[in-house]
């Protein structure tokens, strides 16, 4: 993860203070319990499989380069869940999805997420938009007025 806007900070907490090798979302998903708190518990298994399958596709796209190989090795050492899922050899490139984020003060906010790739497919920009006509639009408006410091402290 390279950057995020203020609303992403309010939803997920700031990643700016996370050491660079740990900014990878797959790493954070499998090693930081705070990250999973932002998603419904009954969807954790599905997201774990999606993250591993997407990482496997990224590693293949990158030709199993040193950086991606090191990340996979670190993840194997981080816990059994990743190792078990990696052994399934599932491969998937996640371009779009509908997801629900849980904010501790506002509640569930639904998003359509889309991954935009650079021509070399080595970086992605994730765009999260609320589905038209849903309560998520009002929830985001409310999130805009919450004091960023308050929102961040509630995530830590």
VMD Tcl script that builds the backbone (N, CA, C; Angstrom):
set m [mol new atoms 468]
animate dup $m
set s [atomselect $m all]
$s set {name element resname resid chain x y z} {
  {N N UNK 1 A 0.842 -1.166 0.000}
  {CA C UNK 1 A 0.000 0.000 0.000}
  {C C UNK 1 A 0.890 1.232 0.000}
  {N N UNK 2 A 0.669 2.104 -0.962}
  {CA C UNK 2 A 1.504 3.285 -1.103}
  {C C UNK 2 A 0.870 4.537 -0.522}
  {N N UNK 3 A -0.445 4.674 -0.686}
  {CA C UNK 3 A -1.121 5.885 -0.231}
  {C C UNK 3 A -2.604 5.598 -0.063}
  {N N UNK 4 A -3.272 6.499 0.670}
  {CA C UNK 4 A -4.715 6.399 0.820}
  {C C UNK 4 A -5.261 7.790 1.099}
  {N N UNK 5 A -6.540 7.993 0.771}
  {CA C UNK 5 A -7.139 9.295 1.026}
  {C C UNK 5 A -7.720 9.342 2.446}
  {N N UNK 6 A -8.263 10.506 2.816}
  {CA C UNK 6 A -8.745 10.715 4.182}
  {C C UNK 6 A -9.889 9.775 4.548}
  {N N UNK 7 A -10.795 9.492 3.614}
  {CA C UNK 7 A -11.891 8.573 3.929}
  {C C UNK 7 A -11.371 7.151 4.156}
  {N N UNK 8 A -10.391 6.732 3.379}
  {CA C UNK 8 A -9.798 5.410 3.602}
  {C C UNK 8 A -9.115 5.367 4.961}
  {N N UNK 9 A -8.475 6.458 5.340}
  {CA C UNK 9 A -7.848 6.546 6.660}
  {C C UNK 9 A -8.899 6.390 7.751}
  {N N UNK 10 A -10.041 7.071 7.586}
  {CA C UNK 10 A -11.108 6.976 8.583}
  {C C UNK 10 A -11.708 5.574 8.642}
  {N N UNK 11 A -11.735 4.874 7.523}
  {CA C UNK 11 A -12.294 3.518 7.488}
  {C C UNK 11 A -11.316 2.466 7.998}
  {N N UNK 12 A -10.072 2.556 7.573}
  {CA C UNK 12 A -9.108 1.482 7.820}
  {C C UNK 12 A -7.989 1.845 8.785}
  {N N UNK 13 A -7.904 3.115 9.183}
  {CA C UNK 13 A -6.766 3.561 9.973}
  {C C UNK 13 A -5.618 3.906 9.039}
  {N N UNK 14 A -4.721 4.712 9.501}
  {CA C UNK 14 A -3.613 5.174 8.671}
  {C C UNK 14 A -2.547 4.089 8.527}
  {N N UNK 15 A -2.148 3.837 7.296}
  {CA C UNK 15 A -1.058 2.890 7.067}
  {C C UNK 15 A 0.272 3.613 6.942}
  {N N UNK 16 A 0.208 4.939 7.041}
  {CA C UNK 16 A 1.430 5.734 6.859}
  {C C UNK 16 A 2.496 5.415 7.904}
  {N N UNK 17 A 2.086 4.960 9.067}
  {CA C UNK 17 A 3.037 4.669 10.131}
  {C C UNK 17 A 3.502 3.218 10.119}
  {N N UNK 18 A 2.949 2.411 9.230}
  {CA C UNK 18 A 3.327 1.006 9.120}
  {C C UNK 18 A 4.635 0.927 8.342}
  {N N UNK 19 A 5.563 0.117 8.833}
  {CA C UNK 19 A 6.844 -0.059 8.130}
  {C C UNK 19 A 6.582 -0.548 6.706}
  {N N UNK 20 A 7.370 -0.089 5.762}
  {CA C UNK 20 A 7.131 -0.362 4.345}
  {C C UNK 20 A 6.960 -1.844 4.008}
  {N N UNK 21 A 7.782 -2.751 4.513}
  {CA C UNK 21 A 7.561 -4.159 4.143}
  {C C UNK 21 A 6.220 -4.708 4.634}
  {N N UNK 22 A 5.638 -4.054 5.626}
  {CA C UNK 22 A 4.379 -4.534 6.196}
  {C C UNK 22 A 3.160 -3.848 5.602}
  {N N UNK 23 A 3.331 -2.996 4.609}
  {CA C UNK 23 A 2.204 -2.282 4.017}
  {C C UNK 23 A 1.421 -3.125 3.021}
  {N N UNK 24 A 1.904 -4.277 2.670}
  {CA C UNK 24 A 1.200 -5.167 1.755}
  {C C UNK 24 A -0.084 -5.644 2.426}
  {N N UNK 25 A -1.205 -5.573 1.682}
  {CA C UNK 25 A -2.482 -5.913 2.304}
  {C C UNK 25 A -2.562 -7.387 2.675}
  {N N UNK 26 A -2.030 -8.271 1.859}
  {CA C UNK 26 A -2.054 -9.701 2.216}
  {C C UNK 26 A -1.292 -9.920 3.521}
  {N N UNK 27 A -0.154 -9.280 3.671}
  {CA C UNK 27 A 0.618 -9.397 4.914}
  {C C UNK 27 A -0.217 -8.921 6.101}
  {N N UNK 28 A -0.832 -7.764 5.943}
  {CA C UNK 28 A -1.626 -7.206 7.039}
  {C C UNK 28 A -2.836 -8.080 7.342}
  {N N UNK 29 A -3.470 -8.647 6.322}
  {CA C UNK 29 A -4.652 -9.494 6.534}
  {C C UNK 29 A -4.297 -10.701 7.403}
  {N N UNK 30 A -3.167 -11.299 7.146}
  {CA C UNK 30 A -2.799 -12.521 7.866}
  {C C UNK 30 A -2.026 -12.272 9.159}
  {N N UNK 31 A -1.603 -11.047 9.417}
  {CA C UNK 31 A -0.785 -10.810 10.614}
  {C C UNK 31 A -1.330 -9.755 11.562}
  {N N UNK 32 A -2.273 -8.950 11.135}
  {CA C UNK 32 A -2.770 -7.854 11.968}
  {C C UNK 32 A -4.266 -8.040 12.226}
  {N N UNK 33 A -4.644 -8.473 13.417}
  {CA C UNK 33 A -6.073 -8.707 13.712}
  {C C UNK 33 A -6.937 -7.460 13.504}
  {N N UNK 34 A -6.368 -6.274 13.651}
  {CA C UNK 34 A -7.115 -5.037 13.447}
  {C C UNK 34 A -7.685 -4.966 12.032}
  {N N UNK 35 A -6.940 -5.431 11.050}
  {CA C UNK 35 A -7.387 -5.353 9.661}
  {C C UNK 35 A -8.667 -6.159 9.476}
  {N N UNK 36 A -8.727 -7.335 10.045}
  {CA C UNK 36 A -9.917 -8.181 9.888}
  {C C UNK 36 A -11.139 -7.621 10.601}
  {N N UNK 37 A -10.940 -6.806 11.612}
  {CA C UNK 37 A -12.071 -6.219 12.330}
  {C C UNK 37 A -12.927 -5.347 11.424}
  {N N UNK 38 A -12.369 -4.860 10.344}
  {CA C UNK 38 A -13.105 -3.995 9.423}
  {C C UNK 38 A -14.023 -4.784 8.484}
  {N N UNK 39 A -14.014 -6.106 8.586}
  {CA C UNK 39 A -14.814 -6.949 7.701}
  {C C UNK 39 A -15.678 -7.883 8.541}
  {N N UNK 40 A -16.890 -8.221 8.058}
  {CA C UNK 40 A -17.744 -9.148 8.813}
  {C C UNK 40 A -17.038 -10.480 9.051}
  {N N UNK 41 A -17.142 -10.985 10.273}
  {CA C UNK 41 A -16.448 -12.227 10.651}
  {C C UNK 41 A -16.853 -13.396 9.764}
  {N N UNK 42 A -18.108 -13.443 9.329}
  {CA C UNK 42 A -18.545 -14.571 8.506}
  {C C UNK 42 A -17.985 -14.519 7.085}
  {N N UNK 43 A -17.262 -13.450 6.737}
  {CA C UNK 43 A -16.642 -13.343 5.421}
  {C C UNK 43 A -15.123 -13.510 5.466}
  {N N UNK 44 A -14.549 -13.695 6.653}
  {CA C UNK 44 A -13.094 -13.787 6.778}
  {C C UNK 44 A -12.507 -14.936 5.972}
  {N N UNK 45 A -13.122 -16.116 6.022}
  {CA C UNK 45 A -12.584 -17.256 5.268}
  {C C UNK 45 A -12.566 -16.978 3.768}
  {N N UNK 46 A -13.636 -16.389 3.265}
  {CA C UNK 46 A -13.712 -16.068 1.834}
  {C C UNK 46 A -12.632 -15.064 1.457}
  {N N UNK 47 A -12.458 -14.027 2.280}
  {CA C UNK 47 A -11.424 -13.035 1.982}
  {C C UNK 47 A -10.024 -13.638 2.076}
  {N N UNK 48 A -9.803 -14.511 3.025}
  {CA C UNK 48 A -8.489 -15.162 3.127}
  {C C UNK 48 A -8.169 -15.903 1.833}
  {N N UNK 49 A -9.133 -16.673 1.335}
  {CA C UNK 49 A -8.918 -17.409 0.083}
  {C C UNK 49 A -8.692 -16.452 -1.085}
  {N N UNK 50 A -9.475 -15.369 -1.144}
  {CA C UNK 50 A -9.307 -14.397 -2.229}
  {C C UNK 50 A -7.927 -13.749 -2.195}
  {N N UNK 51 A -7.468 -13.375 -1.009}
  {CA C UNK 51 A -6.161 -12.715 -0.906}
  {C C UNK 51 A -5.032 -13.657 -1.318}
  {N N UNK 52 A -5.127 -14.919 -0.921}
  {CA C UNK 52 A -4.078 -15.875 -1.286}
  {C C UNK 52 A -4.107 -16.152 -2.788}
  {N N UNK 53 A -5.292 -16.351 -3.348}
  {CA C UNK 53 A -5.396 -16.621 -4.783}
  {C C UNK 53 A -4.906 -15.425 -5.606}
  {N N UNK 54 A -5.224 -14.223 -5.148}
  {CA C UNK 54 A -4.774 -13.017 -5.843}
  {C C UNK 54 A -3.256 -12.853 -5.711}
  {N N UNK 55 A -2.726 -13.157 -4.540}
  {CA C UNK 55 A -1.269 -13.088 -4.348}
  {C C UNK 55 A -0.564 -14.103 -5.244}
  {N N UNK 56 A -1.119 -15.295 -5.350}
  {CA C UNK 56 A -0.510 -16.308 -6.215}
  {C C UNK 56 A -0.463 -15.809 -7.661}
  {N N UNK 57 A -1.527 -15.158 -8.117}
  {CA C UNK 57 A -1.548 -14.603 -9.474}
  {C C UNK 57 A -0.499 -13.502 -9.616}
  {N N UNK 58 A -0.364 -12.653 -8.601}
  {CA C UNK 58 A 0.623 -11.569 -8.650}
  {C C UNK 58 A 2.046 -12.115 -8.684}
  {N N UNK 59 A 2.303 -13.145 -7.905}
  {CA C UNK 59 A 3.636 -13.757 -7.895}
  {C C UNK 59 A 3.959 -14.315 -9.281}
  {N N UNK 60 A 2.997 -14.965 -9.909}
  {CA C UNK 60 A 3.213 -15.509 -11.252}
  {C C UNK 60 A 3.440 -14.386 -12.262}
  {N N UNK 61 A 2.636 -13.318 -12.167}
  {CA C UNK 61 A 2.779 -12.182 -13.078}
  {C C UNK 61 A 4.154 -11.557 -12.963}
  {N N UNK 62 A 4.683 -11.538 -11.743}
  {CA C UNK 62 A 5.990 -10.913 -11.490}
  {C C UNK 62 A 7.145 -11.876 -11.749}
  {N N UNK 63 A 6.845 -13.080 -12.181}
  {CA C UNK 63 A 7.902 -14.040 -12.481}
  {C C UNK 63 A 8.585 -14.566 -11.229}
  {N N UNK 64 A 7.840 -14.627 -10.135}
  {CA C UNK 64 A 8.388 -15.134 -8.864}
  {C C UNK 64 A 9.659 -14.375 -8.482}
  {N N UNK 65 A 9.602 -13.043 -8.619}
  {CA C UNK 65 A 10.763 -12.203 -8.316}
  {C C UNK 65 A 11.112 -12.249 -6.828}
  {N N UNK 66 A 12.222 -11.645 -6.471}
  {CA C UNK 66 A 12.729 -11.706 -5.097}
  {C C UNK 66 A 11.746 -11.105 -4.097}
  {N N UNK 67 A 11.128 -9.981 -4.442}
  {CA C UNK 67 A 10.218 -9.316 -3.503}
  {C C UNK 67 A 8.980 -10.166 -3.233}
  {N N UNK 68 A 8.382 -10.707 -4.288}
  {CA C UNK 68 A 7.179 -11.512 -4.077}
  {C C UNK 68 A 7.516 -12.836 -3.386}
  {N N UNK 69 A 8.640 -13.426 -3.728}
  {CA C UNK 69 A 9.056 -14.666 -3.060}
  {C C UNK 69 A 9.310 -14.432 -1.575}
  {N N UNK 70 A 9.921 -13.300 -1.252}
  {CA C UNK 70 A 10.180 -12.981 0.157}
  {C C UNK 70 A 8.879 -12.779 0.925}
  {N N UNK 71 A 7.900 -12.125 0.294}
  {CA C UNK 71 A 6.610 -11.932 0.948}
  {C C UNK 71 A 5.942 -13.276 1.229}
  {N N UNK 72 A 5.947 -14.163 0.257}
  {CA C UNK 72 A 5.334 -15.483 0.440}
  {C C UNK 72 A 6.037 -16.245 1.572}
  {N N UNK 73 A 7.360 -16.186 1.605}
  {CA C UNK 73 A 8.105 -16.858 2.682}
  {C C UNK 73 A 7.748 -16.271 4.046}
  {N N UNK 74 A 7.665 -14.948 4.124}
  {CA C UNK 74 A 7.276 -14.304 5.383}
  {C C UNK 74 A 5.882 -14.749 5.806}
  {N N UNK 75 A 4.965 -14.834 4.846}
  {CA C UNK 75 A 3.599 -15.242 5.161}
  {C C UNK 75 A 3.540 -16.691 5.632}
  {N N UNK 76 A 4.346 -17.557 5.042}
  {CA C UNK 76 A 4.406 -18.951 5.518}
  {C C UNK 76 A 4.836 -18.986 6.979}
  {N N UNK 77 A 5.761 -18.131 7.348}
  {CA C UNK 77 A 6.237 -18.085 8.727}
  {C C UNK 77 A 5.274 -17.403 9.680}
  {N N UNK 78 A 4.286 -16.697 9.146}
  {CA C UNK 78 A 3.370 -15.923 9.992}
  {C C UNK 78 A 2.213 -16.744 10.546}
  {N N UNK 79 A 1.935 -17.890 9.943}
  {CA C UNK 79 A 0.831 -18.670 10.488}
  {C C UNK 79 A 0.358 -19.776 9.574}
  {N N UNK 80 A -0.370 -20.685 10.168}
  {CA C UNK 80 A -0.849 -21.881 9.485}
  {C C UNK 80 A -1.919 -21.571 8.445}
  {N N UNK 81 A -2.743 -20.572 8.684}
  {CA C UNK 81 A -3.847 -20.282 7.763}
  {C C UNK 81 A -3.321 -20.000 6.358}
  {N N UNK 82 A -2.335 -19.115 6.244}
  {CA C UNK 82 A -1.780 -18.804 4.927}
  {C C UNK 82 A -1.182 -20.054 4.285}
  {N N UNK 83 A -0.396 -20.808 5.028}
  {CA C UNK 83 A 0.252 -22.000 4.485}
  {C C UNK 83 A -0.773 -23.000 3.969}
  {N N UNK 84 A -1.841 -23.205 4.723}
  {CA C UNK 84 A -2.906 -24.132 4.314}
  {C C UNK 84 A -3.562 -23.661 3.019}
  {N N UNK 85 A -3.851 -22.365 2.929}
  {CA C UNK 85 A -4.509 -21.836 1.732}
  {C C UNK 85 A -3.566 -21.792 0.531}
  {N N UNK 86 A -2.304 -21.504 0.749}
  {CA C UNK 86 A -1.321 -21.479 -0.344}
  {C C UNK 86 A -1.205 -22.868 -0.968}
  {N N UNK 87 A -1.302 -23.896 -0.153}
  {CA C UNK 87 A -1.188 -25.278 -0.636}
  {C C UNK 87 A -2.359 -25.679 -1.540}
  {N N UNK 88 A -3.433 -24.918 -1.538}
  {CA C UNK 88 A -4.580 -25.211 -2.412}
  {C C UNK 88 A -4.302 -24.850 -3.868}
  {N N UNK 89 A -3.305 -24.007 -4.113}
  {CA C UNK 89 A -2.898 -23.585 -5.461}
  {C C UNK 89 A -4.010 -22.877 -6.234}
  {N N UNK 90 A -4.886 -22.172 -5.535}
  {CA C UNK 90 A -5.926 -21.401 -6.210}
  {C C UNK 90 A -5.319 -20.108 -6.760}
  {N N UNK 91 A -5.736 -19.744 -7.959}
  {CA C UNK 91 A -5.242 -18.539 -8.611}
  {C C UNK 91 A -6.451 -17.726 -9.072}
  {N N UNK 92 A -6.454 -16.440 -8.732}
  {CA C UNK 92 A -7.541 -15.558 -9.165}
  {C C UNK 92 A -7.046 -14.126 -9.167}
  {N N UNK 93 A -7.504 -13.380 -10.135}
  {CA C UNK 93 A -7.187 -11.958 -10.189}
  {C C UNK 93 A -8.478 -11.224 -9.845}
  {N N UNK 94 A -8.440 -10.518 -8.744}
  {CA C UNK 94 A -9.641 -9.808 -8.294}
  {C C UNK 94 A -9.660 -8.426 -8.927}
  {N N UNK 95 A -10.621 -8.201 -9.799}
  {CA C UNK 95 A -10.762 -6.900 -10.460}
  {C C UNK 95 A -11.920 -6.105 -9.853}
  {N N UNK 96 A -13.047 -6.779 -9.586}
  {CA C UNK 96 A -14.204 -6.114 -9.002}
  {C C UNK 96 A -14.811 -6.998 -7.927}
  {N N UNK 97 A -15.445 -6.361 -6.955}
  {CA C UNK 97 A -16.157 -7.116 -5.930}
  {C C UNK 97 A -17.083 -6.184 -5.169}
  {N N UNK 98 A -18.048 -6.753 -4.513}
  {CA C UNK 98 A -18.910 -6.023 -3.583}
  {C C UNK 98 A -18.417 -6.413 -2.199}
  {N N UNK 99 A -18.203 -5.420 -1.355}
  {CA C UNK 99 A -17.689 -5.713 -0.021}
  {C C UNK 99 A -18.374 -4.848 1.016}
  {N N UNK 100 A -18.292 -5.323 2.238}
  {CA C UNK 100 A -18.871 -4.610 3.363}
  {C C UNK 100 A -17.754 -4.299 4.346}
  {N N UNK 101 A -17.661 -3.030 4.737}
  {CA C UNK 101 A -16.677 -2.588 5.712}
  {C C UNK 101 A -17.431 -2.212 6.982}
  {N N UNK 102 A -16.901 -2.622 8.120}
  {CA C UNK 102 A -17.530 -2.320 9.402}
  {C C UNK 102 A -16.796 -1.178 10.087}
  {N N UNK 103 A -17.475 -0.071 10.264}
  {CA C UNK 103 A -16.888 1.067 10.980}
  {C C UNK 103 A -17.436 1.038 12.404}
  {N N UNK 104 A -16.581 1.218 13.413}
  {CA C UNK 104 A -17.028 1.075 14.803}
  {C C UNK 104 A -18.085 2.095 15.244}
  {N N UNK 105 A -18.164 3.231 14.590}
  {CA C UNK 105 A -19.141 4.248 14.979}
  {C C UNK 105 A -20.344 4.317 14.044}
  {N N UNK 106 A -20.137 4.013 12.778}
  {CA C UNK 106 A -21.189 4.155 11.780}
  {C C UNK 106 A -21.874 2.830 11.479}
  {N N UNK 107 A -21.138 1.746 11.586}
  {CA C UNK 107 A -21.680 0.436 11.256}
  {C C UNK 107 A -21.219 -0.022 9.886}
  {N N UNK 108 A -22.024 -0.895 9.274}
  {CA C UNK 108 A -21.655 -1.491 7.985}
  {C C UNK 108 A -21.824 -0.490 6.855}
  {N N UNK 109 A -20.816 -0.443 5.988}
  {CA C UNK 109 A -20.845 0.394 4.786}
  {C C UNK 109 A -20.508 -0.521 3.614}
  {N N UNK 110 A -21.396 -0.542 2.633}
  {CA C UNK 110 A -21.201 -1.424 1.487}
  {C C UNK 110 A -20.511 -0.655 0.360}
  {N N UNK 111 A -19.620 -1.361 -0.335}
  {CA C UNK 111 A -18.878 -0.755 -1.440}
  {C C UNK 111 A -18.825 -1.685 -2.631}
  {N N UNK 112 A -18.777 -1.075 -3.813}
  {CA C UNK 112 A -18.343 -1.768 -5.010}
  {C C UNK 112 A -16.870 -1.399 -5.135}
  {N N UNK 113 A -16.009 -2.388 -5.207}
  {CA C UNK 113 A -14.570 -2.150 -5.283}
  {C C UNK 113 A -14.077 -2.560 -6.667}
  {N N UNK 114 A -13.218 -1.723 -7.213}
  {CA C UNK 114 A -12.643 -2.015 -8.522}
  {C C UNK 114 A -11.146 -1.777 -8.465}
  {N N UNK 115 A -10.389 -2.707 -9.011}
  {CA C UNK 115 A -8.934 -2.581 -9.076}
  {C C UNK 115 A -8.542 -2.109 -10.467}
  {N N UNK 116 A -7.845 -0.981 -10.503}
  {CA C UNK 116 A -7.316 -0.462 -11.760}
  {C C UNK 116 A -5.827 -0.775 -11.783}
  {N N UNK 117 A -5.364 -1.384 -12.860}
  {CA C UNK 117 A -3.976 -1.819 -12.940}
  {C C UNK 117 A -3.150 -0.922 -13.833}
  {N N UNK 118 A -1.873 -0.773 -13.474}
  {CA C UNK 118 A -0.938 -0.076 -14.343}
  {C C UNK 118 A -0.695 -0.959 -15.566}
  {N N UNK 119 A -0.187 -0.395 -16.666}
  {CA C UNK 119 A 0.057 -1.218 -17.854}
  {C C UNK 119 A 0.948 -2.434 -17.568}
  {N N UNK 120 A 1.915 -2.285 -16.687}
  {CA C UNK 120 A 2.788 -3.416 -16.354}
  {C C UNK 120 A 2.135 -4.348 -15.332}
  {N N UNK 121 A 0.967 -3.984 -14.830}
  {CA C UNK 121 A 0.231 -4.745 -13.825}
  {C C UNK 121 A 1.044 -4.993 -12.565}
  {N N UNK 122 A 1.950 -4.057 -12.237}
  {CA C UNK 122 A 2.743 -4.226 -11.021}
  {C C UNK 122 A 2.225 -3.372 -9.870}
  {N N UNK 123 A 1.262 -2.501 -10.150}
  {CA C UNK 123 A 0.619 -1.711 -9.103}
  {C C UNK 123 A -0.865 -1.613 -9.413}
  {N N UNK 124 A -1.668 -1.496 -8.332}
  {CA C UNK 124 A -3.111 -1.383 -8.493}
  {C C UNK 124 A -3.624 -0.206 -7.685}
  {N N UNK 125 A -4.633 0.428 -8.223}
  {CA C UNK 125 A -5.361 1.462 -7.515}
  {C C UNK 125 A -6.737 0.892 -7.231}
  {N N UNK 126 A -7.107 0.819 -5.962}
  {CA C UNK 126 A -8.425 0.326 -5.604}
  {C C UNK 126 A -9.362 1.507 -5.417}
  {N N UNK 127 A -10.491 1.449 -6.095}
  {CA C UNK 127 A -11.504 2.482 -6.010}
  {C C UNK 127 A -12.731 1.864 -5.342}
  {N N UNK 128 A -13.140 2.473 -4.230}
  {CA C UNK 128 A -14.299 2.006 -3.490}
  {C C UNK 128 A -15.426 3.020 -3.663}
  {N N UNK 129 A -16.572 2.589 -4.191}
  {CA C UNK 129 A -17.713 3.488 -4.360}
  {C C UNK 129 A -18.947 2.837 -3.753}
  {N N UNK 130 A -19.784 3.641 -3.101}
  {CA C UNK 130 A -21.011 3.064 -2.543}
  {C C UNK 130 A -21.994 2.761 -3.673}
  {N N UNK 131 A -22.697 1.630 -3.593}
  {CA C UNK 131 A -23.694 1.331 -4.627}
  {C C UNK 131 A -24.771 2.417 -4.650}
  {N N UNK 132 A -25.188 2.840 -5.835}
  {CA C UNK 132 A -26.202 3.894 -5.934}
  {C C UNK 132 A -27.488 3.528 -5.181}
  {N N UNK 133 A -28.046 4.529 -4.524}
  {CA C UNK 133 A -29.322 4.348 -3.838}
  {C C UNK 133 A -29.274 3.564 -2.537}
  {N N UNK 134 A -28.067 3.336 -1.993}
  {CA C UNK 134 A -27.961 2.555 -0.763}
  {C C UNK 134 A -27.669 3.465 0.429}
  {N N UNK 135 A -27.909 2.978 1.646}
  {CA C UNK 135 A -27.582 3.757 2.843}
  {C C UNK 135 A -26.082 4.047 2.981}
  {N N UNK 136 A -25.267 3.360 2.210}
  {CA C UNK 136 A -23.822 3.568 2.288}
  {C C UNK 136 A -23.431 4.977 1.860}
  {N N UNK 137 A -24.217 5.586 0.993}
  {CA C UNK 137 A -23.916 6.957 0.562}
  {C C UNK 137 A -24.028 7.900 1.755}
  {N N UNK 138 A -25.110 7.779 2.522}
  {CA C UNK 138 A -25.282 8.614 3.710}
  {C C UNK 138 A -24.232 8.293 4.763}
  {N N UNK 139 A -23.871 7.024 4.879}
  {CA C UNK 139 A -22.853 6.625 5.850}
  {C C UNK 139 A -21.518 7.290 5.534}
  {N N UNK 140 A -21.163 7.371 4.263}
  {CA C UNK 140 A -19.909 8.036 3.871}
  {C C UNK 140 A -19.973 9.533 4.141}
  {N N UNK 141 A -21.129 10.127 3.924}
  {CA C UNK 141 A -21.277 11.548 4.234}
  {C C UNK 141 A -21.075 11.782 5.728}
  {N N UNK 142 A -21.620 10.913 6.549}
  {CA C UNK 142 A -21.436 11.013 7.995}
  {C C UNK 142 A -19.962 10.826 8.354}
  {N N UNK 143 A -19.320 9.897 7.714}
  {CA C UNK 143 A -17.903 9.639 7.978}
  {C C UNK 143 A -17.052 10.872 7.652}
  {N N UNK 144 A -17.443 11.625 6.650}
  {CA C UNK 144 A -16.705 12.836 6.276}
  {C C UNK 144 A -16.685 13.878 7.394}
  {N N UNK 145 A -17.734 13.905 8.227}
  {CA C UNK 145 A -17.816 14.945 9.262}
  {C C UNK 145 A -17.266 14.494 10.610}
  {N N UNK 146 A -16.995 13.204 10.741}
  {CA C UNK 146 A -16.408 12.713 11.989}
  {C C UNK 146 A -14.980 13.219 12.099}
  {N N UNK 147 A -14.601 13.660 13.268}
  {CA C UNK 147 A -13.223 14.118 13.489}
  {C C UNK 147 A -12.251 12.990 13.147}
  {N N UNK 148 A -11.310 13.231 12.224}
  {CA C UNK 148 A -10.381 12.160 11.826}
  {C C UNK 148 A -9.615 11.558 13.004}
  {N N UNK 149 A -9.236 12.364 13.974}
  {CA C UNK 149 A -8.518 11.826 15.134}
  {C C UNK 149 A -9.404 10.879 15.923}
  {N N UNK 150 A -10.667 11.244 16.102}
  {CA C UNK 150 A -11.613 10.382 16.816}
  {C C UNK 150 A -11.807 9.074 16.056}
  {N N UNK 151 A -12.002 9.190 14.746}
  {CA C UNK 151 A -12.218 7.988 13.927}
  {C C UNK 151 A -10.987 7.086 14.008}
  {N N UNK 152 A -9.775 7.669 13.951}
  {CA C UNK 152 A -8.572 6.859 13.983}
  {C C UNK 152 A -8.417 6.184 15.343}
  {N N UNK 153 A -8.641 6.923 16.424}
  {CA C UNK 153 A -8.483 6.335 17.767}
  {C C UNK 153 A -9.451 5.175 17.970}
  {N N UNK 154 A -10.635 5.244 17.374}
  {CA C UNK 154 A -11.593 4.161 17.559}
  {C C UNK 154 A -11.150 2.883 16.872}
  {N N UNK 155 A -10.210 2.960 15.929}
  {CA C UNK 155 A -9.713 1.784 15.221}
  {C C UNK 155 A -8.506 1.153 15.901}
  {N N UNK 156 A -7.851 1.872 16.783}
  {CA C UNK 156 A -6.594 1.382 17.340}
  {C C UNK 156 A -6.832 0.538 18.560}
}
mol reanalyze $m
mol bondsrecalc $m
mol representation Tube
mol addrep $m
